[in-house]
Amino acid sequence: MDLLLSEKGHLGTRSPMNGDVKLPNQGYLQDEQPAIHFCNPDLTYATSHPHPRAAQGSFRAALEGLWSATTGGAKLLNCKTVGKPTEETYIFGEKTLVEWEKSMNGGDGKLGTIYMVGDNPSSDIQGANNFTSRLGTEWKSILVESGVHVAGAEPAHKPDAIMKSVKEAVEWAFWNAKLSDLGHIRETSATPESV
């Protein structure tokens, strides 16, 4: 709050523009204050604690509430959220996998299918489902029940598959990609019936 209300981003100052109704946004955030970047929009994340913990999305919601109350309803400008489910995250992920494929395999960088494995329907699954590859890659989403998502609950965004663990998700991806003949992939837990 000190930086957002500051003059030109200098701690210990207050912008003389704050509260000026003649200026856009009542003068708030019109004086070269720093931008804010949030690493993801998730409200919670799973840990060993019995209940989900507050994540960046919770911090942003709290900051927006504090900002609104402090400024009388001015908008919190110059905020950028990245991370799942934002498109930039999936563009970067796909680009990284293409570069890896080229450097490791000497290939042309074309990927058939990318499997997004995640435990949060509102970030991992939503992002994979909504992403349209510019390179023609197909994206499939696999929701695991070993984190945020509670087994048996209806996910907010429907994945291509729901698995109990990351291990089962990887097995399903191999099975789906018709790679189960590699010998070490078990088909027993990763079948279409598991979806």
N, C-alpha and C positions, 0 to 999 in steps of 0.2 A: 504494500500500500504506500509505503514511503516513496518508493521509486515511481509508482504510477501517479502520484500526486506532486512529484517533484518538478523543479524547473530544469528542463533539459537533461533529466536523468541524474542529477547531482543529489546525493543523499544529504539530508539536513536542510533542504530547501523546499519551498512550496511555490508552484507556478502561479503567477499573478493572473493567469488566464482561467484558472479553476473557478467555476460558478458563473462565468460571464455569459448571460443569456443571449447576448448579441452574437456569440460565436457558435459554430457547429458543436453539438454534443455538450452544450452549456460550458464550452471552453475546456472540458476535461479531455485529457490525452491529445491536446493540440499543440504541445510545447516540447516536441522531440523526446518524449518519454520512451523507454525501451519497449520493444515488442515482447510478448510472452509466448513461449513455445511449450506445449504440453506433449509429453512423449506418447500418450495414448488416451482414449476417451473412456476406458473401463472404469466403472464405478467401484468394482471390487476385484480382488484376485484371491486365489486359494493358497493357503499355507497349511502347515500342520496344526494350526489353531482350529478349534472346532467350528468357528464361524468365519465367513469371508472377511478379508481385511480391506480397508479403504485404499483405493488406487487413485491415479491421476484425475480421472473423471470426477471423483468425489471432491478432490482438492479444487478443481475448476469450479464446480457447483458452489462450493463454500466461498471461494473468492468472488464469484459473480454476485452472490447474495450480499457479501460484505461490501463490495464495490457499490452495488445499487443502493444499499442503505446509507452508505457514507456520502454518496454524491446526489442523492435525491432522485435516482432513477436514470442517471446517465449510462450510456452504453459502454461496456468494456471492450474497447477497440484494440486492434493490432494483436489479436490472439490467433495462434495457429495450432491446430491439433494434428499430430501425425500418429503413426502407429495403426494397428488394426482397428477398425475396418476401413481406414482411409485408402483411397486408390494409390497414393504415392507409395505406400508400403508394399503393395502387391506388384507395382511396376518395378520397384527396386528389387524385390525378391526374385521376380522372373528374370530380370537383367542379370542378377548375380548368378542364378542357376545356369543361364545361357553361357555366360563367361566361363563358369566352372566346367561346363560340358566341353567347351572348346579347348580349354587348357588341359584338362585331364584326359580327354578321349581323342583330341585332335579332330573333333567333328565339326559340323557346320553350325552348331548351336541350336539346332531345331529340337524342341522338346515336344513329345506327344502329349503327355498329361502330367500335371503337377497336382500332388495330393496335399491339401492343407489339413493338418491334424491340429485340433485345438479343443480346449475345454470350455470355451465361452461362446455360446450361440450368437450373442449380440456383438461380438467383435470378430473372432476367428472365422466362424461359419458365415456370418453376414458378409464379411469382406470377400471371402472366396466365392460365394454365390453371386455377388454383385459385380465382381471384376470381369471385365472383358479384355482379353489379351489382345494387344496390338500385333502380336507375333503369330497368332493362330494356335496358341497353346490352349488345351482344355484344362480347366481347373475343376477339381472335385474336392468336396469338403467332407471330413470325417470328424465327428464329434466324439470325444472321449468322456467317460463318466468318472474320471479320476481327478477332477478339479472343481471348477465352478459349477458345471452342469450337474444337477442332481438326477440320478438314475430314476427313470420312470416319469419324470416331468416332461411336459410337452415343450420342446425347444422353440424359442421365439423365431428362429430361422431354421428351416428344415435342411439337414445335411444329406449328403449322398449315402452316408452310413453312420451308425452309432455303435461304438465299441466300448468295452469296459476299460481298456487300458491303451496306452500308446503302442505297446507291443502288438496287441490285437489289431490296432489301426494299421500298423505297418504290414502285418500279415494280410489284412484285407486289401490293402493297396497292391501288394504283390499278386494276390489272387485276382483282383480286378484287372490288373495289367497283364494277366496270363503269364506271370513269371513264377508260378508256384512249382514249376518243374525244377527249380534250383536245388531241391533236395532238403534244405534246412527250413523251408517254409511249411508250416503245418496248415492244412486247410480246414481242420476240424472246427476251430473257433472263428474263422474268418470266411464265412460263406454268405451268399445273398440273404439267407434266412436271418442273419444277424442284423440286418438293416431295419 
